[in-house]
C-alpha cells in the first residue's frame, strides 16, 4: 500500500513539473534556453539524460557483438542442439 501511494505521489509531481515546464517554455524569451522537467524538480528514478560523449562506430560494433553473444546463449540455434 505504501509503494502504491509513493508511486502515485511521484506521478502527480511528475505531472505538475510537466505543467510548470510547459508554462515556462511557452512564455520564455527567444534567447532564453529551454527548460527541461528534470531541471524544475528532480524526482526519484530520474536519470541525467543521454551521455554527452558521442558513440563511435567501434562502440556500436562492440555492443552488437555483446548482444549477439547473449542471444546465442539465450536462444541456441536448432542446428547447434544435439539430438539424442
C-alpha positions as CSV (number, residue, x, y, z in Angstrom):
1,X,0.0,0.0,0.0
2,X,2.8,2.4,0.8
3,X,4.6,1.7,-2.5
4,X,1.4,2.5,-4.4
5,X,0.9,5.7,-2.6
6,X,4.5,6.7,-3.2
7,X,4.3,5.8,-6.9
8,X,1.0,7.8,-7.2
9,X,2.6,10.8,-5.4
10,X,5.7,10.7,-7.7
11,X,3.5,10.6,-10.8
12,X,1.5,13.6,-9.5
13,X,4.7,15.6,-9.0
14,X,5.9,14.5,-12.4
15,X,2.6,15.8,-13.9
16,X,3.0,19.1,-12.0
17,X,6.5,19.6,-13.2
18,X,5.5,19.0,-16.8
19,X,2.9,21.8,-16.5
20,X,5.4,24.1,-14.9
21,X,7.9,23.4,-17.7
22,X,5.3,23.9,-20.4
23,X,4.2,27.2,-18.9
24,X,7.8,28.4,-18.6
25,X,8.8,27.4,-22.1
26,X,5.7,28.9,-23.8
27,X,6.4,32.3,-22.1
28,X,10.2,32.4,-22.3
29,X,12.1,34.9,-24.4
30,X,13.7,33.6,-27.7
31,X,17.2,34.0,-26.2
32,X,16.3,32.1,-23.0
33,X,17.4,28.4,-23.1
34,X,14.7,25.7,-23.0
35,X,13.9,24.4,-19.5
36,X,13.6,20.6,-19.0
37,X,11.3,19.0,-16.5
38,X,14.2,17.4,-14.6
39,X,15.7,20.9,-14.0
40,X,12.4,22.1,-12.4
41,X,12.0,19.3,-9.9
42,X,14.3,16.2,-9.8
43,X,12.3,13.1,-8.8
44,X,13.3,9.6,-7.7
45,X,14.1,7.5,-10.7
46,X,15.1,10.3,-12.9
47,X,18.2,9.9,-15.0
48,X,20.6,12.7,-16.0
49,X,19.7,12.0,-19.7
50,X,21.8,10.7,-22.5
51,X,25.5,10.8,-22.2
52,X,27.2,13.7,-23.8
53,X,30.0,11.6,-25.3
54,X,29.1,10.5,-28.8
55,X,29.3,6.8,-29.6
56,X,31.9,5.7,-32.0
57,X,31.4,3.0,-34.6
58,X,33.7,0.7,-32.6
59,X,31.4,1.2,-29.5
60,X,28.4,0.3,-31.6
61,X,30.1,-2.8,-33.0
62,X,31.1,-3.9,-29.5
63,X,27.6,-3.5,-28.3
64,X,26.2,-5.6,-31.2
65,X,28.8,-8.3,-30.6
66,X,27.8,-8.5,-26.9
67,X,24.1,-8.7,-27.8
68,X,24.8,-11.4,-30.4
69,X,26.8,-13.4,-27.8
70,X,23.9,-13.0,-25.3
71,X,21.3,-14.1,-27.9
72,X,23.4,-17.2,-28.8
73,X,23.3,-18.2,-25.1
74,X,19.6,-17.5,-24.7
75,X,18.4,-18.8,-28.0
76,X,20.6,-21.5,-29.3
77,X,20.0,-22.4,-33.0
78,X,18.3,-25.7,-33.7
79,X,21.2,-26.9,-35.8
80,X,23.6,-26.5,-32.8
81,X,21.4,-28.5,-30.5
82,X,22.4,-32.2,-30.1
83,X,19.7,-34.7,-30.8
84,X,20.0,-37.9,-28.8
